[in-house]
Amino acid sequence: MNNEPEEYQKASVPELPAMYSEVAQGLAYLHNRTNATTGRTLEAASFTYALIELLIEKGLISLDEIDERKKQVSERLLMRFLKHDAGVAIQEPEQDKYTFQQTVKIDCENRLHLCQAACCKMVFPLSYQDIAEGVIKWELSRPYRIAKDADGYCHHFDRQCKGCSVHDQRPIPCRAYDCRNDRRIWLDFENKIVNPKINDPDWPHNLNIPEMEIPGRESDVPRPRQDP
Ligand code: SF4
């Protein structure tokens, strides 16, 4: 019986080295993060124990007080950890992409020659639904952000027809995104004036803060698509 993941079994021979390399990259990322986290945890623990010992020695606090406060702080930190996680990004809130109602229709076909489908260069996290479905690829080195290729475009972007090769299964941010007020792409949507920096290789990281801001929105309000 072949125990390899289904994706490996289906892969043609030339695809395998690339997949192994992605897996190796993902593992290296995990090991690096684990080492860094362990180092920081040990350092923090040393400081904390030293501080507690000193405070007890000086009669400023008691062990019971520490235990009681520790319970309260642990609960608070656990909630924070569950919300932000250790560098892993997941789409929230979770919605069913197949019943998601798209509210805006953009005339992309008349604009692609200007915008170059820049929206398919942005980074966003996948949902549990996308991950479980297994169609949309994500970056092994930056879970669970959508996979991008070397040219900066999404792995699923069809360069020939400038369209989505997984249109039926595309994630919610691709369904919900409204570029009209996104100044990273359009300086003036109605008059088709595109941001001149759109073709820079490091777009949108080449933009300064005002260019990244979307008028009328607070910068900390979650956007349907964003490039961290
Ligand atoms: S999944 Fe499709 S629509 Fe979404 S970014 Fe990739 S190519 Fe674009």
Boltz pocket constraint, residues with backbone or C-beta under 6 A from the ligand:
constraints:
  - pocket:
      binder: B
      contacts: [[A, 119], [A, 120], [A, 121], [A, 122], [A, 154], [A, 155], [A, 156], [A, 157], [A, 158], [A, 163], [A, 164], [A, 165], [A, 166], [A, 167], [A, 170], [A, 171], [A, 174]]
      max_distance: 6.0
